[in-house]
Amino acid sequence: MDENVTQHFRPDEAPFIDAVGGWLQQVADEYRPVLTHFLNPRQVYIATTLAHRADVKVQFSGGHKMAEMQRALFFPDYYEPEEKDFELTLLRVDYPVKFATLHHSQIFGTLLGSGIEREILGDILTDGETWQVVTESSMADYLTGQVDHIGRVKSRLVVSDFAALIQPLDEWEAESATLSSLRLDNIVGTGFHLSRHRAKELIEGNHVRVNWTETIKPDYELDVADIVSVRGFGRVRLDEIAGRTKKEKIRVTLAVLKK
């Protein structure tokens, strides 16, 4: 991808930018739709930006309206995408509800422990009792055949219909703030009302992930659509950078999901 494009993004995002460039070129060369694995919100933002720049159409789906993890479908002008083109399957976790409690981290860890990559999985949803997983259709049989326990709880995955999709419990709260910088420790501190020192301790102690990747750099610069997960506290997403104040503070909108 050309330098005029990459300069607008972080250096560590270069491999993904190159991947998007390859998908866009494939649509142009083969004149057919190209479907990706699941992308996180930051990757969705980058893919949208680059597709618009290249004048290639793109749509996203993660199986439900508020999906965080979504597959991208790049396609030429003639094509009319349908939901089935995203090749998504909904799995229900079948477990003894009356006698056991499951947690997101247990399910996530079990699925990754089955030998698949993170990009194969969409969202893991719960209404407090029922648990569901969105995945790529091509991997549904593999996952249903692999999982017989989640933690110590005897469980199995069952293919379900999207008509049975639950209403997730998660509720993000919007919060406006003015920041001196977009450093990771600043966002963590602001989102969870922690001191900068405490936020730095959490980051350097391996308790923080940015877009599902561990980082121990308090000065890591965040950008639009980045999601920060802080163990024991919840998650914060940078939704908007809305210019600067007269004192050169950065106006932002955060979305916070507390545990």
Secondary structure, DSSP 8 states (H G I E B T S, - for coil): --HHHHTTS-GGGHHHHHHHHHHHHHHHHH-S-EEEEEE-HHHHHHHHHHHHHHT-EEEEE-SSTT-SSEEEEEE-TT----GGGG-EEEEEEE--TTT----HHHHHHHHHHTT--GGGEEEEEESSS-EEEEEEGGGHHHHHHH-SEETTEE-EEEEE-GGG--------EEEEEEES--BHHHHHHHHHT--HHHHHHHHHTT-EEETTEE---TT-B--TT-EEEETTTEEEEEEEEEEE-TT--EEEEEEEEE-
